[in-house]
Amino acid sequence: MVNRSGQRQKSLCLQCRHFYVTYDGRQPRGCRAFGFKSRQMPADVVLAGSGKACTLFVLRKKQDPRQ
C-alpha cells in the first residue's frame, strides 16, 4: 500500500483475520473476505483494483502462547 506521501507502507494483511496462506505456488496469498487468491498481498490487489484501501480489515486475535 502507499501512504499519502507516496511512500510504500507495510501491508496490514498479515495482521488481518481474513488473510491466509494458500500453499499454492502460483497464488500463495488469499483473502477470505473478498474471496480471492493472489501472488501479491490482498490489500495491494484491492488498492490497485478499486483505488481505495481495504475496508474489510479485521484485526486478528492474538493467540495465547500458553496453549
C-alpha beads as a LAMMPS data file, in Angstrom:
LAMMPS data file: protein, C-alpha beads

67 atoms
66 bonds

1 atom types
1 bond types

-500.0 500.0 xlo xhi
-500.0 500.0 ylo yhi
-500.0 500.0 zlo zhi

Masses

1 110.0

Atoms # bond

1 1 1 0.000 0.000 0.000
2 1 1 1.069 3.574 -0.478
3 1 1 0.564 6.288 2.098
4 1 1 -0.302 9.945 1.371
5 1 1 3.316 10.980 0.878
6 1 1 3.704 8.331 -1.838
7 1 1 5.942 6.073 0.231
8 1 1 5.373 2.346 0.329
9 1 1 3.853 1.261 3.625
10 1 1 3.749 -2.245 5.046
11 1 1 0.595 -4.136 4.223
12 1 1 -1.627 -4.971 7.154
13 1 1 -2.740 -8.277 5.642
14 1 1 -0.508 -10.284 7.953
15 1 1 -2.431 -8.875 10.919
16 1 1 -5.864 -9.393 9.349
17 1 1 -8.252 -12.173 10.330
18 1 1 -9.218 -12.742 6.662
19 1 1 -5.665 -13.269 5.343
20 1 1 -4.466 -16.838 4.763
21 1 1 -1.630 -18.741 3.125
22 1 1 -2.976 -20.862 0.264
23 1 1 0.051 -23.141 -0.242
24 1 1 -0.484 -22.679 -3.984
25 1 1 2.844 -21.799 -5.606
26 1 1 1.228 -19.528 -8.190
27 1 1 -1.122 -17.735 -5.801
28 1 1 0.302 -18.067 -2.281
29 1 1 -1.801 -15.415 -0.525
30 1 1 -5.546 -15.172 -0.083
31 1 1 -8.317 -13.071 1.386
32 1 1 -11.374 -14.871 2.742
33 1 1 -13.411 -11.651 2.974
34 1 1 -13.034 -10.818 -0.723
35 1 1 -12.793 -14.456 -1.803
36 1 1 -9.656 -14.457 -3.934
37 1 1 -6.069 -15.726 -4.088
38 1 1 -3.113 -13.761 -5.477
39 1 1 0.650 -13.512 -5.859
40 1 1 0.522 -10.075 -4.233
41 1 1 -0.702 -9.131 -0.805
42 1 1 -4.516 -8.921 -0.972
43 1 1 -4.621 -5.316 0.275
44 1 1 -2.367 -4.297 -2.620
45 1 1 -4.692 -6.041 -5.098
46 1 1 -7.729 -4.280 -3.614
47 1 1 -5.980 -0.905 -3.758
48 1 1 -4.913 -1.436 -7.383
49 1 1 -8.374 -2.599 -8.443
50 1 1 -10.565 -0.115 -6.618
51 1 1 -8.245 2.797 -5.913
52 1 1 -9.231 2.600 -2.246
53 1 1 -7.623 0.964 0.764
54 1 1 -9.110 -2.295 2.029
55 1 1 -12.276 -1.695 4.036
56 1 1 -12.694 -5.256 5.325
57 1 1 -9.621 -5.354 7.588
58 1 1 -10.318 -7.043 10.942
59 1 1 -7.511 -7.335 13.467
60 1 1 -6.522 -10.948 14.088
61 1 1 -6.879 -12.116 17.690
62 1 1 -3.569 -12.811 19.366
63 1 1 -3.042 -16.437 20.296
64 1 1 -2.308 -17.330 23.891
65 1 1 1.305 -18.652 23.906
66 1 1 0.481 -20.954 26.850
67 1 1 -1.812 -23.126 24.731

Bonds

1 1 1 2
2 1 2 3
3 1 3 4
4 1 4 5
5 1 5 6
6 1 6 7
7 1 7 8
8 1 8 9
9 1 9 10
10 1 10 11
11 1 11 12
12 1 12 13
13 1 13 14
14 1 14 15
15 1 15 16
16 1 16 17
17 1 17 18
18 1 18 19
19 1 19 20
20 1 20 21
21 1 21 22
22 1 22 23
23 1 23 24
24 1 24 25
25 1 25 26
26 1 26 27
27 1 27 28
28 1 28 29
29 1 29 30
30 1 30 31
31 1 31 32
32 1 32 33
33 1 33 34
34 1 34 35
35 1 35 36
36 1 36 37
37 1 37 38
38 1 38 39
39 1 39 40
40 1 40 41
41 1 41 42
42 1 42 43
43 1 43 44
44 1 44 45
45 1 45 46
46 1 46 47
47 1 47 48
48 1 48 49
49 1 49 50
50 1 50 51
51 1 51 52
52 1 52 53
53 1 53 54
54 1 54 55
55 1 55 56
56 1 56 57
57 1 57 58
58 1 58 59
59 1 59 60
60 1 60 61
61 1 61 62
62 1 62 63
63 1 63 64
64 1 64 65
65 1 65 66
66 1 66 67
